[in-house]
Amino acid sequence: MIGDAAHTMSPMSGAGFNDALDDTVAIMDAIKQYPNSIINALSEYQTRRLDVVRQDVLTGQGFNRSFGRL
């Protein structure tokens, strides 16, 4: 899964499309690195992207909450 299927971004952050592109590059690089093992490729993809997108999602959630205080 890549893009919003893997990590739903807040529309307020405007980062969803960017992260989907980064996901695509990461999964393609991982498949090239491990062409004979989809398990290793997916593990590499997860290693490269999970912390990045987790932080993006948390940032977006904080951004959304800040609008509730206005």
PDB file with SEQRES, HELIX, SHEET and CRYST1 records, atoms N, CA, C and O in Angstrom:
SEQRES   1 A   70  MET ILE GLY ASP ALA ALA HIS THR MET SER PRO MET SER          
SEQRES   2 A   70  GLY ALA GLY PHE ASN ASP ALA LEU ASP ASP THR VAL ALA          
SEQRES   3 A   70  ILE MET ASP ALA ILE LYS GLN TYR PRO ASN SER ILE ILE          
SEQRES   4 A   70  ASN ALA LEU SER GLU TYR GLN THR ARG ARG LEU ASP VAL          
SEQRES   5 A   70  VAL ARG GLN ASP VAL LEU THR GLY GLN GLY PHE ASN ARG          
SEQRES   6 A   70  SER PHE GLY ARG LEU                                          
HELIX    1 AA1 GLY A    3  ALA A    5  5                                   3    
HELIX    2 AA2 GLY A   16  GLN A   33  1                                  18    
HELIX    3 AA3 ILE A   38  GLY A   68  1                                  31    
CRYST1    1.000    1.000    1.000  90.00  90.00  90.00 P 1           1          
ATOM      1  N   MET A   1       0.836  -1.162   0.000  1.00  0.00           N  
ATOM      2  CA  MET A   1       0.000   0.000   0.000  1.00  0.00           C  
ATOM      3  C   MET A   1       0.890   1.236   0.000  1.00  0.00           C  
ATOM      4  O   MET A   1       1.905   1.305   0.692  1.00  0.00           O  
ATOM      5  N   ILE A   2       0.477   2.190  -0.787  1.00  0.00           N  
ATOM      6  CA  ILE A   2       1.199   3.456  -0.827  1.00  0.00           C  
ATOM      7  C   ILE A   2       0.192   4.603  -0.755  1.00  0.00           C  
ATOM      8  O   ILE A   2      -1.012   4.403  -0.921  1.00  0.00           O  
ATOM      9  N   GLY A   3       0.694   5.772  -0.510  1.00  0.00           N  
ATOM     10  CA  GLY A   3      -0.156   6.956  -0.489  1.00  0.00           C  
ATOM     11  C   GLY A   3      -1.199   6.879   0.604  1.00  0.00           C  
ATOM     12  O   GLY A   3      -0.946   6.326   1.674  1.00  0.00           O  
ATOM     13  N   ASP A   4      -2.372   7.432   0.339  1.00  0.00           N  
ATOM     14  CA  ASP A   4      -3.434   7.507   1.348  1.00  0.00           C  
ATOM     15  C   ASP A   4      -3.917   6.128   1.797  1.00  0.00           C  
ATOM     16  O   ASP A   4      -4.457   6.001   2.896  1.00  0.00           O  
ATOM     17  N   ALA A   5      -3.739   5.117   0.991  1.00  0.00           N  
ATOM     18  CA  ALA A   5      -4.124   3.777   1.422  1.00  0.00           C  
ATOM     19  C   ALA A   5      -3.257   3.301   2.582  1.00  0.00           C  
ATOM     20  O   ALA A   5      -3.697   2.504   3.411  1.00  0.00           O  
ATOM     21  N   ALA A   6      -2.032   3.790   2.634  1.00  0.00           N  
ATOM     22  CA  ALA A   6      -1.106   3.402   3.698  1.00  0.00           C  
ATOM     23  C   ALA A   6      -1.116   4.380   4.859  1.00  0.00           C  
ATOM     24  O   ALA A   6      -0.908   3.984   6.006  1.00  0.00           O  
ATOM     25  N   HIS A   7      -1.350   5.629   4.578  1.00  0.00           N  
ATOM     26  CA  HIS A   7      -1.292   6.668   5.612  1.00  0.00           C  
ATOM     27  C   HIS A   7      -2.136   7.845   5.170  1.00  0.00           C  
ATOM     28  O   HIS A   7      -1.776   8.589   4.257  1.00  0.00           O  
ATOM     29  N   THR A   8      -3.260   7.993   5.833  1.00  0.00           N  
ATOM     30  CA  THR A   8      -4.175   9.070   5.470  1.00  0.00           C  
ATOM     31  C   THR A   8      -3.654  10.391   6.016  1.00  0.00           C  
ATOM     32  O   THR A   8      -3.498  10.562   7.225  1.00  0.00           O  
ATOM     33  N   MET A   9      -3.394  11.305   5.122  1.00  0.00           N  
ATOM     34  CA  MET A   9      -2.899  12.620   5.495  1.00  0.00           C  
ATOM     35  C   MET A   9      -4.060  13.578   5.697  1.00  0.00           C  
ATOM     36  O   MET A   9      -5.111  13.453   5.068  1.00  0.00           O  
ATOM     37  N   SER A  10      -3.854  14.502   6.557  1.00  0.00           N  
ATOM     38  CA  SER A  10      -4.832  15.570   6.712  1.00  0.00           C  
ATOM     39  C   SER A  10      -4.829  16.422   5.448  1.00  0.00           C  
ATOM     40  O   SER A  10      -3.759  16.789   4.963  1.00  0.00           O  
ATOM     41  N   PRO A  11      -5.992  16.741   4.908  1.00  0.00           N  
ATOM     42  CA  PRO A  11      -6.030  17.629   3.744  1.00  0.00           C  
ATOM     43  C   PRO A  11      -5.447  19.003   4.065  1.00  0.00           C  
ATOM     44  O   PRO A  11      -5.004  19.723   3.171  1.00  0.00           O  
ATOM     45  N   MET A  12      -5.452  19.355   5.344  1.00  0.00           N  
ATOM     46  CA  MET A  12      -4.923  20.645   5.761  1.00  0.00           C  
ATOM     47  C   MET A  12      -3.415  20.733   5.573  1.00  0.00           C  
ATOM     48  O   MET A  12      -2.874  21.826   5.406  1.00  0.00           O  
ATOM     49  N   SER A  13      -2.727  19.582   5.599  1.00  0.00           N  
ATOM     50  CA  SER A  13      -1.265  19.607   5.497  1.00  0.00           C  
ATOM     51  C   SER A  13      -0.782  19.692   4.056  1.00  0.00           C  
ATOM     52  O   SER A  13       0.321  20.174   3.798  1.00  0.00           O  
ATOM     53  N   GLY A  14      -1.598  19.226   3.117  1.00  0.00           N  
ATOM     54  CA  GLY A  14      -1.209  19.257   1.710  1.00  0.00           C  
ATOM     55  C   GLY A  14      -0.046  18.339   1.390  1.00  0.00           C  
ATOM     56  O   GLY A  14       0.637  18.547   0.387  1.00  0.00           O  
ATOM     57  N   ALA A  15       0.200  17.321   2.219  1.00  0.00           N  
ATOM     58  CA  ALA A  15       1.366  16.461   2.044  1.00  0.00           C  
ATOM     59  C   ALA A  15       1.043  15.110   1.425  1.00  0.00           C  
ATOM     60  O   ALA A  15       1.961  14.356   1.103  1.00  0.00           O  
ATOM     61  N   GLY A  16      -0.221  14.782   1.250  1.00  0.00           N  
ATOM     62  CA  GLY A  16      -0.597  13.452   0.776  1.00  0.00           C  
ATOM     63  C   GLY A  16      -0.031  13.092  -0.584  1.00  0.00           C  
ATOM     64  O   GLY A  16       0.509  12.000  -0.763  1.00  0.00           O  
ATOM     65  N   PHE A  17      -0.147  13.993  -1.540  1.00  0.00           N  
ATOM     66  CA  PHE A  17       0.364  13.702  -2.888  1.00  0.00           C  
ATOM     67  C   PHE A  17       1.878  13.551  -2.866  1.00  0.00           C  
ATOM     68  O   PHE A  17       2.431  12.653  -3.501  1.00  0.00           O  
ATOM     69  N   ASN A  18       2.533  14.425  -2.139  1.00  0.00           N  
ATOM     70  CA  ASN A  18       3.992  14.351  -2.029  1.00  0.00           C  
ATOM     71  C   ASN A  18       4.431  13.026  -1.431  1.00  0.00           C  
ATOM     72  O   ASN A  18       5.349  12.382  -1.940  1.00  0.00           O  
ATOM     73  N   ASP A  19       3.775  12.619  -0.352  1.00  0.00           N  
ATOM     74  CA  ASP A  19       4.140  11.356   0.282  1.00  0.00           C  
ATOM     75  C   ASP A  19       3.844  10.167  -0.623  1.00  0.00           C  
ATOM     76  O   ASP A  19       4.583   9.183  -0.607  1.00  0.00           O  
ATOM     77  N   ALA A  20       2.782  10.242  -1.408  1.00  0.00           N  
ATOM     78  CA  ALA A  20       2.479   9.164  -2.354  1.00  0.00           C  
ATOM     79  C   ALA A  20       3.595   9.030  -3.389  1.00  0.00           C  
ATOM     80  O   ALA A  20       3.972   7.918  -3.758  1.00  0.00           O  
ATOM     81  N   LEU A  21       4.117  10.149  -3.851  1.00  0.00           N  
ATOM     82  CA  LEU A  21       5.244  10.099  -4.790  1.00  0.00           C  
ATOM     83  C   LEU A  21       6.482   9.501  -4.128  1.00  0.00           C  
ATOM     84  O   LEU A  21       7.172   8.667  -4.715  1.00  0.00           O  
ATOM     85  N   ASP A  22       6.756   9.939  -2.896  1.00  0.00           N  
ATOM     86  CA  ASP A  22       7.906   9.394  -2.163  1.00  0.00           C  
ATOM     87  C   ASP A  22       7.733   7.899  -1.899  1.00  0.00           C  
ATOM     88  O   ASP A  22       8.702   7.142  -1.960  1.00  0.00           O  
ATOM     89  N   ASP A  23       6.501   7.471  -1.608  1.00  0.00           N  
ATOM     90  CA  ASP A  23       6.219   6.045  -1.428  1.00  0.00           C  
ATOM     91  C   ASP A  23       6.533   5.264  -2.699  1.00  0.00           C  
ATOM     92  O   ASP A  23       7.134   4.190  -2.653  1.00  0.00           O  
ATOM     93  N   THR A  24       6.119   5.815  -3.818  1.00  0.00           N  
ATOM     94  CA  THR A  24       6.333   5.136  -5.101  1.00  0.00           C  
ATOM     95  C   THR A  24       7.822   4.963  -5.387  1.00  0.00           C  
ATOM     96  O   THR A  24       8.258   3.889  -5.802  1.00  0.00           O  
ATOM     97  N   VAL A  25       8.589   6.004  -5.168  1.00  0.00           N  
ATOM     98  CA  VAL A  25      10.042   5.923  -5.378  1.00  0.00           C  
ATOM     99  C   VAL A  25      10.649   4.892  -4.422  1.00  0.00           C  
ATOM    100  O   VAL A  25      11.486   4.083  -4.824  1.00  0.00           O  
ATOM    101  N   ALA A  26      10.228   4.925  -3.166  1.00  0.00           N  
ATOM    102  CA  ALA A  26      10.779   4.004  -2.169  1.00  0.00           C  
ATOM    103  C   ALA A  26      10.461   2.550  -2.502  1.00  0.00           C  
ATOM    104  O   ALA A  26      11.326   1.685  -2.369  1.00  0.00           O  
ATOM    105  N   ILE A  27       9.229   2.270  -2.935  1.00  0.00           N  
ATOM    106  CA  ILE A  27       8.885   0.882  -3.241  1.00  0.00           C  
ATOM    107  C   ILE A  27       9.600   0.402  -4.501  1.00  0.00           C  
ATOM    108  O   ILE A  27      10.019  -0.753  -4.580  1.00  0.00           O  
ATOM    109  N   MET A  28       9.738   1.286  -5.480  1.00  0.00           N  
ATOM    110  CA  MET A  28      10.474   0.898  -6.694  1.00  0.00           C  
ATOM    111  C   MET A  28      11.952   0.642  -6.395  1.00  0.00           C  
ATOM    112  O   MET A  28      12.535  -0.315  -6.903  1.00  0.00           O  
ATOM    113  N   ASP A  29      12.549   1.495  -5.575  1.00  0.00           N  
ATOM    114  CA  ASP A  29      13.948   1.287  -5.179  1.00  0.00           C  
ATOM    115  C   ASP A  29      14.112  -0.018  -4.412  1.00  0.00           C  
ATOM    116  O   ASP A  29      15.078  -0.750  -4.626  1.00  0.00           O  
ATOM    117  N   ALA A  30      13.169  -0.310  -3.518  1.00  0.00           N  
ATOM    118  CA  ALA A  30      13.246  -1.541  -2.735  1.00  0.00           C  
ATOM    119  C   ALA A  30      13.109  -2.777  -3.625  1.00  0.00           C  
ATOM    120  O   ALA A  30      13.802  -3.774  -3.419  1.00  0.00           O  
ATOM    121  N   ILE A  31      12.223  -2.710  -4.603  1.00  0.00           N  
ATOM    122  CA  ILE A  31      12.055  -3.838  -5.533  1.00  0.00           C  
ATOM    123  C   ILE A  31      13.319  -4.030  -6.369  1.00  0.00           C  
ATOM    124  O   ILE A  31      13.722  -5.162  -6.635  1.00  0.00           O  
ATOM    125  N   LYS A  32      13.939  -2.935  -6.780  1.00  0.00           N  
ATOM    126  CA  LYS A  32      15.207  -3.036  -7.524  1.00  0.00           C  
ATOM    127  C   LYS A  32      16.303  -3.628  -6.650  1.00  0.00           C  
ATOM    128  O   LYS A  32      17.134  -4.399  -7.129  1.00  0.00           O  
ATOM    129  N   GLN A  33      16.309  -3.269  -5.363  1.00  0.00           N  
ATOM    130  CA  GLN A  33      17.324  -3.762  -4.439  1.00  0.00           C  
ATOM    131  C   GLN A  33      17.138  -5.250  -4.148  1.00  0.00           C  
ATOM    132  O   GLN A  33      18.115  -5.977  -3.974  1.00  0.00           O  
ATOM    133  N   TYR A  34      15.888  -5.699  -4.094  1.00  0.00           N  
ATOM    134  CA  TYR A  34      15.565  -7.099  -3.785  1.00  0.00           C  
ATOM    135  C   TYR A  34      14.631  -7.666  -4.855  1.00  0.00           C  
ATOM    136  O   TYR A  34      13.474  -7.970  -4.564  1.00  0.00           O  
ATOM    137  N   PRO A  35      15.119  -7.810  -6.083  1.00  0.00           N  
ATOM    138  CA  PRO A  35      14.228  -8.238  -7.170  1.00  0.00           C  
ATOM    139  C   PRO A  35      13.698  -9.671  -7.027  1.00  0.00           C  
ATOM    140  O   PRO A  35      12.695 -10.027  -7.645  1.00  0.00           O  
ATOM    141  N   ASN A  36      14.362 -10.477  -6.225  1.00  0.00           N  
ATOM    142  CA  ASN A  36      13.938 -11.869  -6.085  1.00  0.00           C  
ATOM    143  C   ASN A  36      13.231 -12.165  -4.769  1.00  0.00           C  
ATOM    144  O   ASN A  36      12.962 -13.323  -4.452  1.00  0.00           O  
ATOM    145  N   SER A  37      12.931 -11.122  -4.005  1.00  0.00           N  
ATOM    146  CA  SER A  37      12.277 -11.339  -2.718  1.00  0.00           C  
ATOM    147  C   SER A  37      11.331 -10.190  -2.400  1.00  0.00           C  
ATOM    148  O   SER A  37      11.754  -9.126  -1.947  1.00  0.00           O  
ATOM    149  N   ILE A  38      10.054 -10.421  -2.641  1.00  0.00           N  
ATOM    150  CA  ILE A  38       9.070  -9.381  -2.350  1.00  0.00           C  
ATOM    151  C   ILE A  38       9.001  -9.112  -0.855  1.00  0.00           C  
ATOM    152  O   ILE A  38       8.738  -7.980  -0.448  1.00  0.00           O  
ATOM    153  N   ILE A  39       9.231 -10.126  -0.031  1.00  0.00           N  
ATOM    154  CA  ILE A  39       9.214  -9.932   1.424  1.00  0.00           C  
ATOM    155  C   ILE A  39      10.322  -8.978   1.849  1.00  0.00           C  
ATOM    156  O   ILE A  39      10.086  -8.071   2.647  1.00  0.00           O  
ATOM    157  N   ASN A  40      11.527  -9.175   1.324  1.00  0.00           N  
ATOM    158  CA  ASN A  40      12.635  -8.274   1.650  1.00  0.00           C  
ATOM    159  C   ASN A  40      12.390  -6.877   1.088  1.00  0.00           C  
ATOM    160  O   ASN A  40      12.719  -5.879   1.728  1.00  0.00           O  
ATOM    161  N   ALA A  41      11.818  -6.810  -0.096  1.00  0.00           N  
ATOM    162  CA  ALA A  41      11.537  -5.505  -0.704  1.00  0.00           C  
ATOM    163  C   ALA A  41      10.511  -4.734   0.134  1.00  0.00           C  
ATOM    164  O   ALA A  41      10.683  -3.540   0.383  1.00  0.00           O  
ATOM    165  N   LEU A  42       9.465  -5.405   0.558  1.00  0.00           N  
ATOM    166  CA  LEU A  42       8.447  -4.738   1.376  1.00  0.00           C  
ATOM    167  C   LEU A  42       8.996  -4.341   2.744  1.00  0.00           C  
ATOM    168  O   LEU A  42       8.633  -3.297   3.286  1.00  0.00           O  
ATOM    169  N   SER A  43       9.854  -5.160   3.286  1.00  0.00           N  
ATOM    170  CA  SER A  43      10.487  -4.829   4.563  1.00  0.00           C  
ATOM    171  C   SER A  43      11.368  -3.589   4.421  1.00  0.00           C  
ATOM    172  O   SER A  43      11.358  -2.714   5.286  1.00  0.00           O  
ATOM    173  N   GLU A  44      12.121  -3.516   3.342  1.00  0.00           N  
ATOM    174  CA  GLU A  44      12.964  -2.349   3.070  1.00  0.00           C  
ATOM    175  C   GLU A  44      12.107  -1.102   2.875  1.00  0.00           C  
ATOM    176  O   GLU A  44      12.428  -0.033   3.395  1.00  0.00           O  
ATOM    177  N   TYR A  45      11.038  -1.242   2.138  1.00  0.00           N  
ATOM    178  CA  TYR A  45      10.106  -0.123   1.928  1.00  0.00           C  
ATOM    179  C   TYR A  45       9.572   0.377   3.266  1.00  0.00           C  
ATOM    180  O   TYR A  45       9.557   1.580   3.524  1.00  0.00           O  
ATOM    181  N   GLN A  46       9.138  -0.547   4.110  1.00  0.00           N  
ATOM    182  CA  GLN A  46       8.623  -0.159   5.422  1.00  0.00           C  
ATOM    183  C   GLN A  46       9.693   0.540   6.244  1.00  0.00           C  
ATOM    184  O   GLN A  46       9.421   1.553   6.888  1.00  0.00           O  
ATOM    185  N   THR A  47      10.894   0.013   6.226  1.00  0.00           N  
ATOM    186  CA  THR A  47      11.994   0.625   6.976  1.00  0.00           C  
ATOM    187  C   THR A  47      12.243   2.051   6.518  1.00  0.00           C  
ATOM    188  O   THR A  47      12.485   2.939   7.336  1.00  0.00           O  
ATOM    189  N   ARG A  48      12.184   2.268   5.216  1.00  0.00           N  
ATOM    190  CA  ARG A  48      12.466   3.599   4.677  1.00  0.00           C  
ATOM    191  C   ARG A  48      11.346   4.598   4.908  1.00  0.00           C  
ATOM    192  O   ARG A  48      11.613   5.791   5.050  1.00  0.00           O  
ATOM    193  N   ARG A  49      10.105   4.147   4.950  1.00  0.00           N  
ATOM    194  CA  ARG A  49       8.984   5.090   4.937  1.00  0.00           C  
ATOM    195  C   ARG A  49       8.207   5.217   6.243  1.00  0.00           C  
ATOM    196  O   ARG A  49       7.612   6.265   6.492  1.00  0.00           O  
ATOM    197  N   LEU A  50       8.193   4.196   7.077  1.00  0.00           N  
ATOM    198  CA  LEU A  50       7.286   4.196   8.224  1.00  0.00           C  
ATOM    199  C   LEU A  50       7.490   5.385   9.160  1.00  0.00           C  
ATOM    200  O   LEU A  50       6.526   6.075   9.494  1.00  0.00           O  
ATOM    201  N   ASP A  51       8.709   5.631   9.583  1.00  0.00           N  
ATOM    202  CA  ASP A  51       8.936   6.741  10.515  1.00  0.00           C  
ATOM    203  C   ASP A  51       8.625   8.094   9.883  1.00  0.00           C  
ATOM    204  O   ASP A  51       8.101   8.993  10.541  1.00  0.00           O  
ATOM    205  N   VAL A  52       8.952   8.227   8.607  1.00  0.00           N  
ATOM    206  CA  VAL A  52       8.711   9.492   7.898  1.00  0.00           C  
ATOM    207  C   VAL A  52       7.218   9.796   7.832  1.00  0.00           C  
ATOM    208  O   VAL A  52       6.785  10.892   8.189  1.00  0.00           O  
ATOM    209  N   VAL A  53       6.442   8.833   7.379  1.00  0.00           N  
ATOM    210  CA  VAL A  53       5.007   9.096   7.228  1.00  0.00           C  
ATOM    211  C   VAL A  53       4.290   9.145   8.571  1.00  0.00           C  
ATOM    212  O   VAL A  53       3.301   9.862   8.724  1.00  0.00           O  
ATOM    213  N   ARG A  54       4.787   8.387   9.540  1.00  0.00           N  
ATOM    214  CA  ARG A  54       4.199   8.471  10.879  1.00  0.00           C  
ATOM    215  C   ARG A  54       4.326   9.904  11.399  1.00  0.00           C  
ATOM    216  O   ARG A  54       3.375  10.455  11.952  1.00  0.00           O  
ATOM    217  N   GLN A  55       5.496  10.497  11.220  1.00  0.00           N  
ATOM    218  CA  GLN A  55       5.697  11.872  11.664  1.00  0.00           C  
ATOM    219  C   GLN A  55       4.813  12.841  10.880  1.00  0.00           C  
ATOM    220  O   GLN A  55       4.258  13.779  11.453  1.00  0.00           O  
ATOM    221  N   ASP A  56       4.682  12.617   9.581  1.00  0.00           N  
ATOM    222  CA  ASP A  56       3.815  13.473   8.763  1.00  0.00           C  
ATOM    223  C   ASP A  56       2.367  13.418   9.233  1.00  0.00           C  
ATOM    224  O   ASP A  56       1.694  14.447   9.302  1.00  0.00           O  
ATOM    225  N   VAL A  57       1.890  12.224   9.555  1.00  0.00           N  
ATOM    226  CA  VAL A  57       0.514  12.071  10.017  1.00  0.00           C  
ATOM    227  C   VAL A  57       0.326  12.779  11.355  1.00  0.00           C  
ATOM    228  O   VAL A  57      -0.665  13.481  11.552  1.00  0.00           O  
ATOM    229  N   LEU A  58       1.272  12.598  12.272  1.00  0.00           N  
ATOM    230  CA  LEU A  58       1.168  13.265  13.572  1.00  0.00           C  
ATOM    231  C   LEU A  58       1.212  14.782  13.433  1.00  0.00           C  
ATOM    232  O   LEU A  58       0.490  15.493  14.132  1.00  0.00           O  
ATOM    233  N   THR A  59       2.045  15.273  12.544  1.00  0.00           N  
ATOM    234  CA  THR A  59       2.119  16.712  12.297  1.00  0.00           C  
ATOM    235  C   THR A  59       0.785  17.225  11.759  1.00  0.00           C  
ATOM    236  O   THR A  59       0.297  18.270  12.188  1.00  0.00           O  
ATOM    237  N   GLY A  60       0.203  16.487  10.824  1.00  0.00           N  
ATOM    238  CA  GLY A  60      -1.094  16.871  10.265  1.00  0.00           C  
ATOM    239  C   GLY A  60      -2.183  16.876  11.312  1.00  0.00           C  
ATOM    240  O   GLY A  60      -3.043  17.758  11.315  1.00  0.00           O  
ATOM    241  N   GLN A  61      -2.156  15.892  12.210  1.00  0.00           N  
ATOM    242  CA  GLN A  61      -3.151  15.847  13.276  1.00  0.00           C  
ATOM    243  C   GLN A  61      -3.014  17.067  14.189  1.00  0.00           C  
ATOM    244  O   GLN A  61      -4.014  17.663  14.589  1.00  0.00           O  
ATOM    245  N   GLY A  62      -1.790  17.430  14.512  1.00  0.00           N  
ATOM    246  CA  GLY A  62      -1.563  18.622  15.327  1.00  0.00           C  
ATOM    247  C   GLY A  62      -2.035  19.882  14.632  1.00  0.00           C  
ATOM    248  O   GLY A  62      -2.594  20.781  15.259  1.00  0.00           O  
ATOM    249  N   PHE A  63      -1.806  19.936  13.329  1.00  0.00           N  
ATOM    250  CA  PHE A  63      -2.245  21.076  12.530  1.00  0.00           C  
ATOM    251  C   PHE A  63      -3.770  21.184  12.565  1.00  0.00           C  
ATOM    252  O   PHE A  63      -4.319  22.275  12.721  1.00  0.00           O  
ATOM    253  N   ASN A  64      -4.448  20.042  12.420  1.00  0.00           N  
ATOM    254  CA  ASN A  64      -5.920  20.028  12.476  1.00  0.00           C  
ATOM    255  C   ASN A  64      -6.421  20.500  13.838  1.00  0.00           C  
ATOM    256  O   ASN A  64      -7.365  21.287  13.915  1.00  0.00           O  
ATOM    257  N   ARG A  65      -5.795  20.023  14.906  1.00  0.00           N  
ATOM    258  CA  ARG A  65      -6.219  20.423  16.246  1.00  0.00           C  
ATOM    259  C   ARG A  65      -6.042  21.923  16.460  1.00  0.00           C  
ATOM    260  O   ARG A  65      -6.834  22.547  17.167  1.00  0.00           O  
ATOM    261  N   SER A  66      -5.020  22.497  15.860  1.00  0.00           N  
ATOM    262  CA  SER A  66      -4.772  23.933  16.049  1.00  0.00           C  
ATOM    263  C   SER A  66      -5.922  24.766  15.476  1.00  0.00           C  
ATOM    264  O   SER A  66      -6.178  25.868  15.961  1.00  0.00           O  
ATOM    265  N   PHE A  67      -6.614  24.265  14.458  1.00  0.00           N  
ATOM    266  CA  PHE A  67      -7.743  24.987  13.890  1.00  0.00           C  
ATOM    267  C   PHE A  67      -8.951  24.959  14.820  1.00  0.00           C  
ATOM    268  O   PHE A  67      -9.796  25.853  14.774  1.00  0.00           O  
ATOM    269  N   GLY A  68      -9.033  23.942  15.655  1.00  0.00           N  
ATOM    270  CA  GLY A  68     -10.134  23.843  16.600  1.00  0.00           C  
ATOM    271  C   GLY A  68     -10.016  24.867  17.721  1.00  0.00           C  
ATOM    272  O   GLY A  68     -10.993  25.135  18.421  1.00  0.00           O  
ATOM    273  N   ARG A  69      -8.845  25.434  17.894  1.00  0.00           N  
ATOM    274  CA  ARG A  69      -8.623  26.398  18.972  1.00  0.00           C  
ATOM    275  C   ARG A  69      -8.825  27.846  18.528  1.00  0.00           C  
ATOM    276  O   ARG A  69      -8.765  28.762  19.348  1.00  0.00           O  
ATOM    277  N   LEU A  70      -9.060  28.050  17.249  1.00  0.00           N  
ATOM    278  CA  LEU A  70      -9.207  29.417  16.755  1.00  0.00           C  
ATOM    279  C   LEU A  70     -10.537  30.025  17.113  1.00  0.00           C  
ATOM    280  O   LEU A  70     -10.805  31.175  16.764  1.00  0.00           O  
TER     281      LEU A  70                                                      
END                                                                             
